[in-house]
Amino acid sequence: MTTVAFTPNLQRHLDCPEVTVSAETVSQALDAVFRDNPRLRGYVVDEQGRLRQHVAVFVGGELIRDRVHLSDSVAAGQDIFVMQALSGG
């Protein structure tokens, strides 16, 4: 099982508690989260399912490589952390 967690910044805008899912890829994990929380999808991915520009996803503490298909592997017990990067000046 994999735990998917979201930054407090995302939680301010939308109810997105930590969720435990069964998945082999980031895409499968996020799809499982979105099934139970469909409003969250628009904050994390665009209309084509790619990560939004200012969203970063980490698996086991490492930034994922595939931002288009989200095909990065998730080993059992690895956590996924979704954060919305902040920018400005």
Steps between C-alpha positions, in 0.01 A plus 500: 500500500603857431411815688418807290532829689443861400657824620311725740484758219279268292302406810414867550314503169351153502439214740777256411593280795778245486381184320634145487469329160626197315692602187804414289537842334441863591216512246321206663544652846367841399210344307400313816509826698302687234227233496418588859579871465426610139531873576868448584579389143480854361750629754758230423471411129385680187233389252744254335598342833845663515626657819423868517801727460522597867438155647781271613462135594754306703518122538710381791651848525603512132343735244320302229640512147190438286277807536298406188391139555584473872649157434762512778496179704381486858638221714297359786537722803627804309315821577383749238504867589318756281589864536405818324810707435467863596646771284504873508724788567 
